Amino acid sequence: MSNSRRDFLKKGVGLASLSVAMPHLWLQSAVANARGTSTAKTLVVVQLGGGNDGLNCVSPFTTGAYFDKRPTLALQPAEVLQISATHGFHPSMATLLPYFQAQQLAVVLGAGYPQPNRSHFRSMDIWHTAEPIDVEQIGWLGRYADLHLADAGELSAINIGGTLPKSFNANQVVVPSISSLEAYQFLTDPAYAGDGANQVNTFLSTNTRTSATGDELALAGTAKAAYAGSTELQAAAGGYTPSATYPDSRLGADLQFAAQIILAGVGTRVIYVSTGGYDTHANQANTHTNLLRDFSDSVAAFQADIVAQGAGDRVVVMAFSEFGRRVEENGSAGFDHGTAGPMFLLGTGIAGGIYGEQPSLSSLDTNGDLIYTVDFRTVYSDILATWLEVDAAQILDGEFTPLGAFRTA
């Protein structure tokens, strides 16, 4: 990548043309991979935005302090879906329980970081950059992309949705944000269908001027890359039929699209999916139940789909939230911002079980919150070193012993 384009991308203008591509009529001229030819390993990140209440998601149902501090909102032992002698899933997570029982789902207790921050924005920024102290502009997946995906094609990393997460901020790679296959096209007025070819040709000629320099050249390069990536994806993903029933929700639709991308075989290494609503300050019980059911059903359907279609051994899902909730319920039948919480890793390549230790519910920090027991960067390190097979220390700017949640044979 030229210096001018790198400088241009740093200004943030490089995303301007990422939603353009050619219409279906012109796919026959595309240079696209045949569907299903790539066998690259893929990481799917699911962000649970808002601060998931980890103590009701994975409940320490034998701990007295759990009931003392949550007199009305604690899950009763008979309610939870038991995963150990001391912990159980929220009852709405029934569709994920079989994967835990099959040892394909890892539950990481007490994930957090030093000097926890209870601001949504700052804490999410920390998770996105893997830097708890200094404010960093480049994301951990952006650093991975710069080092390993710069020449891997326009679809090597994809965000599903409208806003690119800071995790994907990079110096050299532009990651497309795609809401759906249908939307990722060069859209022309259907009333003038015959003019579509002229518009496409004009777009291409505008972005291939030999006189372009500086920011104009960078924009043209980004536009052409988006055009090529969309063309490839449209051609490769068209034959997909889901082998599982997804929930009728935004998360369900996004994960079905993630499966479609993976099964298209276009070499995508990282897919990012975001969902929200976990900021449950008030009236948490019903809201949290519905959120966790949607999360569980959507992820379980995704896993069933890719396994049924022969891609289960090359896909891993990681789910996280920026922090947990307070140990003690508030006066509004909810919980305020807390600190440590659970992470999840799902896949046939995962050595399932419980990792980490449950943070004490009685020995709390000076703010009355949980003290983390697992640095989330050990999970990132495991993903990078073991799954994506790259130098984790180079990306995380330090050595973090991998969690050890992946199967080694």
Protein Blocks (a to p, Z undefined) as FASTA:
>chain_A
ZZklmmmmmnopmmmmmmgccdfklmmmpccddehkaccdcddddddehiaafklmmccf
kbfklmmmmmmlpccfklpccfbfkbccdfklmmmmmmmmnopaccdehiacehiafbfk
lmmmmmmnopakbccfbdfklmmmmmmmmmnojklpccedjbdcfklgcfkbccdddfbf
klmccdddfklmmlmmmmmmmmmmmmmcfkbgcjllmmmmmmmmmmmmmmmmmmmmmmpc
cfbdcdddfklmmmmmmmmmmmnonopabdcdddehilcfboklmmmmmmmmmmmmmmmm
mmmmmmmnopmmmcccddddfbdcdfbdcfkopacddfddcdddddjkbccddedjdddf
klccfkopacdfbdfklmmmmmmmmmnopafklmnopacddehlacfZZ
